[in-house]
Amino acid sequence: MIKFEHIDAKTVDEAVSALSAGNAMVMAGGTDLLGMLKNFVSPNVEPAKIVNLKTISGLSGISESGGMLSIGALTTLAEIANSPVVQGSYAALAEAARKVASPEIRNMGTIGGNLVQMNRCWYYRCDYNYFDCLRKNPSGVCQATLGNNRNHSIFGALEGCVAVNPSDTAVALVALDGQVVTTKQTIAVEDLFTVNMDKTTVLDDDEIITEIQVPTPASGTKSTFLKFAIRKAIDFALVSVAVVRDGASGKICLGGVYNKPRRATDAEAALPDADAAAAAAITGAAPLPYNGYKRQIVKVLVKKAVEATA
């Protein structure tokens, strides 16, 4: 692993100050960042400083008040999955958190980290920067479009990249109208993601997520999150879906199929008909040579999720 200075920040301001000095990165649970550094994944991710947020008090916890669920950015995925409050009115989020990786990772990983983790394309993640990935080199090419793309986007490319967003919780939060509060702004989770070199979000290098907020759904609203992966533990979603329904209307968000969590607006318009919503969910799909199978998985999961929230 590369050498770096480890800073245990005591306050948010101290963390922001350290990041503002440049060539520094944030660490919370460390389940994503440390692996990137150990494997020398990218020449663009070699920070001189790692700013540890776990030493800052007040950035974790779950509360519900005034029609809003508030979750501190350092709250672990295990805490969210096991929270009676989240399991109640925000079931899709609890289910998404419960399906992230393994118990060990859920005990360490945070909701903030799960949202901002780097993409999991095997060309991008290959040890020692083996491939000239477009995400690391603007003059490079997206290797997945030329090679093995069975896990990649079926809805085209964003800025030339076909890697999918890996966050399970983001899919649920988009469907639940969630937003993130940072040290600079409050932004809808749906607008959080982008493709920009070694980043998956629109956040500045010195910007930190401090809280996730979710408006309390109307009485009678039902939600669910379904995920398809090769293995039930550890694997990232090949396809996932979150559905939040209030009677005949609702929101449907897909994961594992695009650079960002993807709102299935055509499927939403077809509600409450489960079969029609399932068929509409793949509107606009343009699979790559090896991932056309994802279309059928999308249809099956959407139908199941719509039926489960009837």
Secondary structure, DSSP 8 states (H G I E B T S, - for coil): ----EEEE-SSHHHHHHHHHTSSEEEESS-TTHHHHHHTT--TT---SEEEE-TTSTTS--EEEETTEEEEETT-BHHHHHH-HHHHHHTHHHHHHHHTSS-HHHHHH-BHHHHHH-----TTTS-GGG-S-BTTT-TTSB-HHHHS--TTS-SS--BTTB------HHHHHHHHTT-EEEESS-EEEGGGSB---SS-SBS--TT--EEEEEEE---TT-EEEEEEE-SSSSS---SEEEEEEEETTEEEEEEESSSSS-EE-HHHHHHTT-HHHHHHHTTTT----TT-TTHHHHHHHHHHHHHHHT-
